[in-house]
Each structure stands twice: as C-alpha cells, then as structure tokens.
C-alpha cells in the first residue's frame, strides 16, 4: 500500500547534513500484539533499504521497483510500482463486488473514506536524542499518533518520493492517511497507527533508536547471493 511505503520513508530519520543516513529502529507490523523487530534503514539519494534478520526490502525510486528478499526461504521477488498499482486496481474491483457493509468497511483502506484529522497534543519528549512533539491521528479506519522533530532536515530520498507521489506514478492507496502524514511538521521519530479492518485491527508502529550519517554497504543494496527469484503466484 502507498501508506506503508510512505511511512517507510517518513520513519527513516536523518541528521543535520541531509546526506546518506543509517537508522536503527524498532518496528511492529501486523495484528494487535505482533512481535517487535529491530531493523536498519539505509536512506540514500534514490534508494531506501530496510534490512532485518528476516527480510531485506529495497525500494528503488529511480527504477520504481520494490525488491523483497525472504532470508529464511532464501527467495526474493521484484514488483514495479505499475504492477503494484495493477494489483490495487484488481483489489478495488473485488471490493466493489462485496456486500454494501463489507464494501463500506474496506473502501477507506484504498482511495475513499473520510479525511484523517491531525491534532497537536502539545506533549513533547526526547527520542533518539532529538526533541519531538506528538500529533494525534484519527479518521476513518485509522487512529494513532506521530512524534515528530523539527531538528532533522528532509532527506533527499523523501523529496524524491514526494515527486513520484505528486506525479501520480507512485503506488496509489491509503490516500487519506498519506494526506494526513503530509500535514505533520517535521520528521517522525515514533509512529503508531492502528487500522480497523473487517477481520480485526492491524498495527503499524516504528520507533527510531539511533541515527547517524553513513552510506549503505554495497552488499545491502542487492539481493543476497544464492537467493532464488520467485515467479508471480508461486507459493
């Protein structure tokens, strides 16, 4: 979804130089009570790499591709933004065929639904050695909060992402949440967003643990050696 990719960029924080950045963060994605994992985000001029013990995800903003490598299975797949948009279009068609109540519940996760309001709580806290302010989010299926700092300049990869989004060539889902995130001043250091779906509540949370200047090692910019490429539809 677009909001997941956007969050990956929002949550990869930088420091004063605005150069290539290395971020350590703790993340949870999944149903309520999911297992937290630590991961490293490498934020370059045109790439965002998220690397953990289990997965490596490479977002190439120049090629407009997402490469996901499963380290346990030693497999990987590559998806273009166009292919992701095609999958979302197919999902919209499936949703359109659902009963009215089910369709109403699912629509906000795509393009439809009420706006997501952003409200400053006036709470502040130091996160990863930066002073951050809290903003509450609420609207449609989404509730949560974002702690953002104005001490970190916007990284180049984030600006590149916004160019793609505004050109209409990026993955196109989660419109209302993406619009809400744009209203938050500064750079998010801690985010927790709960999304209500027909089958329960999905949680996406990140907290930055440390931030430093540095380029991604060459080996993390590619799929690990010996991995097998999965074909579409393969188990």
N, C-alpha and C positions, 0 to 999 in steps of 0.2 A: 504494500500500500504506500501511497505517497507520504502519508504522515509518518510512517515508520522510517522511511528514508530521510525525510526532513529532520526527524528527531535525531537520527544518527549524526547528522551534520551539526544541528544545534548543540547536541550534548558533547561533541568533541571540542573541548575548550582550548583556547590558546593563550599565549602570554605576550608581553609588550611588543616584541619585534614583528609579530604577524607573519613570521616565517613558517617553515615546516614545523609541525608540532607533534609531540608524543604525549598521549593522555592515558593514564591508568584510571579505570572506572569500574564500579560495581553495578551490574545490571540484572534485572529480572524481567522476563517477558513470558507471558502465559497466563493460565488461570490463576485466580487468587491463591496465594500460598506457594507460588512457584519457587524453584531453587535459585538462589542468587549465584552469579558467576562473576569472576573478575576477568577483565579483558583489556587489551591495549588497543587504542585507536591511533592510527598514524594518519595525520591530516596534511596532505601535500597541496600543490597548486591545482592539480586536476584529479586527484585520487583520494578516496577515504577507505582505509583498510581497517577492519575490525578483526582482531586476532585473539583467540582464546584457546584453551586446551582442546576444546571440542570442534570448533569451527573457525574458518577464515573466510571473511566476506570482503570482496574487493569491488568498490564502486568506482568505475572509470567514467568521469564526467566528460571526457573528450570523446571516447568511443561510445558513450551512452550504454554501458553494459554493467551487469551485476554478476559477478562470479562468486559462487558459494561452494566452499570445499568442506566436506564432512571428514574430519580426521579419523574418526573411529572406523568408518566404512572405507576410507581411502578412495572416495569418489568425489566428483565435482560436476557442477553444471553451470552453464553460461546463459543468461537471459538478457536480451536487449530491452531498452525502455519501450520500444514499439511492441515487442512480444508481451511485455507485462501489461501494456495498455490493452492489447487484444484479449488477454485473459480477463482483465477487469470488465471489458465490454461484454464478454461471454457471461461473466458473473451477473452483470446487470440484467441481461436477458433472462437468466434463471430466476432472479429476484422478481422480475416483472410478472412471472408466471405463478408466483406464490399466492396463497390466500391473502386478502386485504390486510389482516392484522400482522401476519408474518412479514409482508412486504413493507408495512409501515415501520416495523421494528428494525429491519435491515437497511432501509434506504439511507438513514443518516451516516452509515459507515462508508458510503460512497460519496456522491456529489450532493445529495439532497439533505434536508434537515434544517433545524433552526440554528442560528449563529451560536458560537461558543463565546460566552462573556468572559472578559479578563478583568479581574478586580484586585488592585494592590491591597495587601493586608496590613502594610506598614511594619511587618516583622522583618528583622534583619538578623543575619548570622554569618559567621566566618566559615567558608567552605573551601578546602584546598588552598588556604592562605589568602583567599580573596573575600571581601565583604560582599554579601549577596542580599537581595531583597526578595520577599515572597510575593507571588501573584497567584490568586486562585482562579481556576478554570471551571466553568460549568455551562452546559448546554447540550441538548440532545442526549446521546448516549454517554457523553463524556463528563467526568468530574476529576478534579485533581489540583495539583499545584506545581508551580515552577519557581525555583530560586535562581535569580539571575544577577550577574555582576556587570557594572559598567567599567571595570578595571581591565577588561580584556578586549583588544581590538578585534574586529571581524576578520576571520581568516580568509585567505584567497579562495579556498575550495568552497566556502559558504557563499561567497559572492558569485562564483561560477554556477553553483546550484540554483541560486535565485534567478540568474539569467535564463537557465533552462526552464525553470518553472514558469516564468513570466512569458516565455516564448511559446508555451503550450506544448513543448516537446518532452516534458518530463512525465514520469508515471502519474496518472491522474485520478487519485482517490483521496478521501479524507479532506475534502475541500474546506469544510468549516473549521476543523482543528488546525489545519495549516494556516488559515487566515488569522486564527486566534494567536498562534505562536508568533506571527509576524508583528503583533501589537506589543509584545513584551520587550521592553527596552533592555539592552544589554545582552550578555551571553549566559545561557542557562548552565548552572553547575549541579543542580539537583532537580530532577523531574519525576513526578509520579502521576500517571494518568490511568484511570480506570474506565473501561469501555464496556457497557452493558450490551450483551448480545442475546439472541434467543435462547442460547444454551448456558448462559452464565455471565460472569464478569472476567474480562481479560485485563491484565495489569501490564503496563509497560513503565519501568522505572529505571533511572540511571542516577548515580552519584559519582562525581569526579573525585578521585582520591589524590591525584598528583598531576602536575602539568609541567612540561619543560620543552624548550626548543630542541629540535633534532629531526633528522631525515629518517625515513623508514629504511631499514636494511633491505638490500636488494632481494633477499630471499622471501620477504613477506609481500612483495609486490607481485608475486606469481603463485600459481598453484604448486604445492609441494611435489617434488619429483616422485614418480611412480604411481600417482593417482590416476584412476580411470574416469574418463568423461562419461557421464550418464546421458542417455538419449531421452528425449521428451516422452513422458508416460511410463518410464521404467520404474520398477518398484524400488 
